């Protein structure tokens, strides 16, 4: 659970830094949000499957680690 929280916090911090830099360059907040989210909008279907695959693998890794930790004790 800590790893998930840390990942979300890092993602939010990186997004806020990108938005802040866009704001300093003179973009509006909505333009800067569009710049941050644009890479996800231009992705094609195979790229979405690859991201989903990596997220599933990450979740399975966490689940197996928890299962093995409980079984060992």
Secondary structure, DSSP 8 states (H G I E B T S, - for coil): -HHHHHHHHHHHHHHHHHHHHHHHTT--HHHHHHHHHHHHHS--HHHHHHHHHHHHHHHHHHHHHHHHHHHH-
